[in-house]
């Protein structure tokens, strides 16, 4: 007879002893735990011991790197001050010397006399004004029957020449049948020819004056490319109606903006100015376009581009 209020539990059917005895389980606090791979000299504590904590190590490593960058910037600034060069211009010469083998770029540009590369002349004026040493020459190809004008043979007359240049440009006048458009060759063995004055201007800009093409990011570069395509493509090779549409687009844009792709001169202004002013005469331009031309003409980099007789519409 069982006691009242007592519940009897049935005995277990099987009783098995545990196979493993786990005293303490260490739960991970990160996916992977690794020791620091870098051990930079000069990163010691007061007791001359390497920082043990990974977080403290990274903080001191960052402080050490920032200190090195600050010292390097100070050295570059002092060097620029001693040479009389502003900080914005210090990076020009190292970029120019980035050619294969450390040799100054030596480019050969073939052009028909009917299509002089005036945008390149404007870029060279800008580089010369910034103190970039240049060496430019002109030659006449055997495909030219007779002589070209003295103005074309003295194409680089207004550019100061240097005996130790960072850029060499050889301009070769060819007949339009063998060279229908400006063509540039940098290395005949390693590079295909660069065709078109817009692409040649992009090459020089990226190498020596990237602020004209990529100064304000990709959005400005896309706007510059849009104007380059319109001026060097539609305006040069298009019909009279297509050329008129480009001029109307220019007039509409310049009605609210001083320049084509920003608050200052860009590669779009350099190329468009050279093509419109250096092209055949008799063009009827609106007041907005003429105002933009006069604004560009007052700048030193546009002085070498000859202007035709421009009339208002």
C-alpha positions as CSV (number, residue, x, y, z in Angstrom):
1,X,0.0,0.0,0.0
2,X,1.6,3.3,-1.1
3,X,1.7,6.4,0.9
4,X,-0.9,9.1,0.1
5,X,0.5,12.0,-2.0
6,X,3.7,10.3,-3.1
7,X,4.5,10.0,-6.8
8,X,6.7,7.2,-7.8
9,X,9.0,7.7,-10.9
10,X,9.8,4.7,-13.0
11,X,13.4,3.6,-13.1
12,X,15.4,4.5,-16.3
13,X,15.5,1.8,-18.8
14,X,19.2,2.5,-19.8
15,X,21.9,4.4,-18.0
16,X,25.0,5.4,-20.0
17,X,27.9,7.3,-18.7
18,X,29.1,10.3,-20.8
19,X,31.9,9.6,-23.2
20,X,33.5,13.1,-22.8
21,X,33.9,15.3,-19.8
22,X,33.7,18.9,-20.8
23,X,34.6,21.2,-18.0
24,X,34.4,24.6,-19.8
25,X,33.4,25.6,-23.3
26,X,35.1,28.7,-24.8
27,X,32.7,30.5,-27.1
28,X,34.3,32.4,-30.0
29,X,33.9,36.2,-30.2
30,X,35.1,36.5,-33.8
31,X,35.0,34.3,-37.0
32,X,38.8,34.0,-37.4
33,X,41.4,34.9,-34.8
34,X,44.8,35.7,-36.2
35,X,47.9,37.3,-34.9
36,X,49.0,40.6,-36.5
37,X,51.0,40.0,-39.7
38,X,52.9,43.3,-39.6
39,X,55.5,44.3,-37.0
40,X,56.8,47.7,-37.9
41,X,59.8,49.1,-36.2
42,X,59.3,52.1,-34.0
43,X,55.9,50.8,-32.7
44,X,57.0,50.0,-29.2
45,X,55.6,50.8,-25.8
46,X,57.4,52.6,-23.0
47,X,58.7,49.2,-21.7
48,X,60.1,48.4,-25.2
49,X,57.6,45.7,-25.9
50,X,55.5,45.2,-28.9
51,X,51.8,46.2,-28.4
52,X,49.9,43.1,-27.5
53,X,46.4,44.1,-28.1
54,X,45.3,43.8,-31.8
55,X,43.2,47.0,-31.5
56,X,45.9,49.0,-29.9
57,X,48.3,47.7,-32.5
58,X,46.2,48.8,-35.4
59,X,45.7,52.2,-33.8
60,X,49.4,52.8,-33.3
61,X,50.1,51.5,-36.8
62,X,47.7,54.0,-38.3
63,X,49.2,56.8,-36.2
64,X,52.7,55.7,-37.5
65,X,51.5,55.7,-41.2
66,X,49.8,59.1,-40.8
67,X,53.0,60.5,-39.3
68,X,55.0,59.2,-42.2
69,X,52.6,60.7,-44.7
70,X,52.7,64.1,-42.9
71,X,56.5,64.1,-43.0
72,X,56.5,63.3,-46.7
73,X,54.0,66.1,-47.5
74,X,56.2,68.5,-45.6
75,X,59.2,67.4,-47.5
76,X,57.4,67.8,-50.8
77,X,56.2,71.3,-49.8
78,X,59.7,72.4,-48.8
79,X,61.0,71.1,-52.1
80,X,58.3,73.0,-54.0
81,X,59.1,76.2,-52.1
82,X,62.8,75.9,-52.9
83,X,62.0,75.5,-56.6
84,X,59.3,78.1,-56.7
85,X,56.6,75.7,-57.7
86,X,53.1,75.6,-56.1
87,X,51.8,72.4,-54.5
88,X,49.3,71.9,-57.4
89,X,52.1,71.9,-59.9
90,X,54.6,69.6,-58.0
91,X,53.0,66.5,-59.5
92,X,53.3,67.4,-63.1
93,X,56.9,66.3,-63.8
94,X,56.7,62.9,-62.1
95,X,53.6,62.1,-64.1
96,X,55.3,63.1,-67.3
97,X,58.3,60.9,-66.5
98,X,56.1,57.9,-66.2
99,X,56.9,56.8,-69.7
100,X,58.3,53.3,-70.4
101,X,62.0,53.2,-69.5
102,X,61.8,56.6,-67.7
103,X,62.3,58.4,-71.1
104,X,60.3,61.5,-71.9
105,X,57.3,60.7,-74.2
106,X,58.2,61.2,-77.9
107,X,55.1,61.4,-80.0
108,X,54.8,61.7,-83.7
109,X,51.6,63.4,-85.0
110,X,50.7,63.1,-88.7
111,X,48.3,65.7,-90.0
112,X,47.0,67.0,-93.4
113,X,47.7,70.7,-93.9
114,X,44.0,71.3,-94.2
115,X,43.4,70.1,-90.6
116,X,46.1,71.6,-88.3
117,X,46.0,70.3,-84.7
118,X,45.2,73.7,-83.1
119,X,43.8,72.1,-79.9
120,X,47.2,70.6,-79.2
121,X,48.8,74.0,-79.8
122,X,46.6,75.4,-77.1
123,X,47.5,72.6,-74.7
124,X,51.2,73.2,-75.3
125,X,50.7,76.9,-74.5
126,X,49.1,76.0,-71.2
127,X,51.9,73.6,-70.4
128,X,54.6,76.1,-71.3
129,X,52.9,78.7,-69.1
130,X,53.1,76.3,-66.2
131,X,56.9,75.7,-66.7
132,X,56.7,72.3,-68.4
133,X,59.7,71.9,-70.7
134,X,58.7,71.0,-74.3
135,X,60.5,70.2,-77.5
136,X,58.4,70.5,-80.7
137,X,59.4,70.2,-84.3
138,X,57.8,70.3,-87.8
139,X,58.6,68.1,-90.8
140,X,57.2,67.7,-94.3
141,X,56.3,64.3,-95.7
142,X,57.2,63.3,-99.2
143,X,53.5,62.8,-100.0
144,X,53.0,66.6,-100.0
145,X,53.2,68.0,-103.5
146,X,54.9,71.4,-103.4
147,X,55.3,73.5,-100.3
148,X,53.0,74.4,-97.4
149,X,52.6,77.8,-95.9
150,X,55.2,79.3,-93.7
151,X,52.6,79.5,-90.9
152,X,52.3,75.7,-90.9
153,X,56.0,75.1,-91.0
154,X,56.4,77.5,-88.0
155,X,53.5,75.8,-86.2
156,X,55.4,75.7,-82.9
157,X,57.0,79.1,-83.2
158,X,55.2,80.5,-80.2
159,X,56.1,77.6,-77.9
160,X,59.4,77.9,-75.9
161,X,61.7,75.0,-76.8
162,X,63.8,73.1,-74.2
163,X,66.9,71.0,-74.5
164,X,65.8,68.8,-71.6
165,X,62.0,68.3,-72.3
166,X,59.5,66.0,-70.6
167,X,57.5,65.8,-73.8
168,X,58.7,65.8,-77.4
169,X,56.2,66.4,-80.2
170,X,57.1,65.9,-83.9
171,X,54.4,67.2,-86.3
172,X,54.5,65.6,-89.7
173,X,52.5,67.2,-92.5
174,X,51.1,64.5,-94.8
175,X,48.7,64.5,-97.8
176,X,45.0,64.1,-97.0
177,X,44.9,60.9,-99.1
178,X,47.5,59.1,-96.9
179,X,46.4,60.8,-93.6
180,X,42.8,62.0,-93.7
181,X,42.8,63.0,-90.0
182,X,45.4,63.7,-87.3
183,X,47.0,60.5,-86.2
184,X,49.4,60.1,-83.2
185,X,52.0,57.3,-82.6
186,X,53.8,57.0,-79.3
187,X,55.5,53.6,-79.7
188,X,55.1,51.9,-83.1
189,X,56.0,48.5,-81.6
190,X,53.7,48.6,-78.5
191,X,50.8,50.8,-79.5
192,X,48.3,51.2,-82.3
193,X,47.9,54.7,-83.7
194,X,45.6,57.1,-81.9
195,X,43.3,58.8,-84.5
196,X,41.4,62.0,-84.2
197,X,42.3,65.3,-82.5
198,X,39.9,64.6,-79.6
199,X,41.7,61.4,-78.7
200,X,45.1,63.0,-79.1
201,X,44.0,65.8,-76.8
202,X,42.7,63.3,-74.2
203,X,46.1,61.6,-74.2
204,X,48.1,64.8,-73.6
205,X,45.5,65.9,-71.0
206,X,45.6,62.7,-68.9
207,X,49.4,62.8,-68.9
208,X,50.2,66.4,-68.2
209,X,47.1,68.4,-67.3
210,X,44.4,66.0,-66.0
211,X,42.5,68.9,-64.3
212,X,41.2,69.9,-67.8
213,X,39.6,66.5,-68.3
214,X,39.1,64.7,-65.0
215,X,39.3,67.6,-62.6
216,X,35.8,67.3,-61.0
217,X,35.2,63.6,-61.4
218,X,33.4,61.3,-63.8
219,X,30.4,63.6,-64.3
220,X,32.5,66.4,-65.7
221,X,34.5,63.9,-67.8
222,X,31.3,62.6,-69.3
223,X,30.2,66.2,-70.1
224,X,33.6,66.9,-71.7
225,X,33.3,63.8,-73.8
226,X,29.8,64.8,-75.0
227,X,31.1,68.1,-76.3
228,X,34.2,66.5,-77.9
229,X,32.0,64.1,-79.8
230,X,29.7,66.8,-80.9
231,X,32.4,69.2,-82.0
232,X,35.0,66.8,-83.5
233,X,32.4,64.5,-85.0
234,X,29.1,66.1,-85.9
235,X,30.5,69.6,-86.5
236,X,33.4,68.6,-88.7
237,X,32.0,65.7,-90.7
238,X,28.2,66.5,-90.5
239,X,26.0,68.2,-93.0
240,X,25.3,71.9,-92.8
241,X,22.1,71.2,-90.8
242,X,24.0,69.1,-88.3
243,X,26.7,71.8,-87.9
244,X,23.9,74.3,-87.3
245,X,22.4,72.0,-84.6
246,X,25.8,71.9,-82.8
247,X,26.0,75.7,-82.9
248,X,22.5,76.0,-81.6
249,X,23.3,73.6,-78.8
250,X,26.4,75.7,-78.0
251,X,24.3,78.9,-78.0
252,X,21.7,77.4,-75.7
253,X,24.2,76.1,-73.2
254,X,26.4,79.2,-73.2
255,X,23.3,81.3,-72.5
256,X,23.4,80.2,-68.8
257,X,27.0,79.0,-68.5
258,X,30.3,80.8,-69.0
259,X,32.2,77.6,-70.2
260,X,31.1,74.3,-71.7
261,X,31.8,71.8,-68.8
262,X,32.2,73.7,-65.6
263,X,33.1,77.0,-64.0
264,X,36.5,77.1,-65.7
265,X,38.1,76.1,-69.0
266,X,38.2,72.4,-69.7
267,X,39.4,70.3,-72.6
268,X,35.9,70.8,-74.2
269,X,36.6,74.6,-74.4
270,X,40.1,74.1,-75.8
271,X,39.0,71.8,-78.6
272,X,35.8,73.5,-79.5
273,X,37.5,76.9,-79.6
274,X,40.3,75.7,-81.9
275,X,37.9,73.9,-84.3
276,X,35.4,76.8,-84.5
277,X,37.9,79.6,-84.7
278,X,40.5,77.8,-86.7
279,X,38.1,76.4,-89.3
280,X,37.0,77.9,-92.6
281,X,35.6,81.4,-92.4
282,X,32.1,82.7,-93.0
283,X,30.5,81.0,-90.0
284,X,27.5,82.7,-88.6
285,X,27.7,82.6,-84.8
286,X,25.2,83.8,-82.2
287,X,26.1,86.4,-79.6
288,X,26.4,83.8,-76.8
289,X,29.0,81.8,-78.8
290,X,30.9,85.0,-79.7
291,X,30.9,86.1,-76.1
292,X,32.4,82.7,-75.1
293,X,35.0,83.0,-77.9
294,X,36.1,86.4,-76.7
295,X,36.3,85.1,-73.1
296,X,38.6,82.3,-74.2
297,X,40.6,84.5,-76.5
298,X,41.7,86.6,-73.5
299,X,43.5,83.6,-71.9
300,X,47.1,82.9,-72.8
301,X,46.6,79.3,-73.8
302,X,44.3,80.3,-76.7
303,X,46.7,83.0,-78.1
304,X,48.3,80.7,-80.7
305,X,45.1,79.7,-82.4
306,X,44.4,81.9,-85.4
307,X,40.8,83.2,-85.6
308,X,38.8,83.6,-88.8
309,X,36.4,86.3,-89.6
310,X,33.4,85.5,-87.4
311,X,30.1,87.1,-88.1
312,X,27.0,87.2,-85.9
313,X,23.8,85.5,-87.1
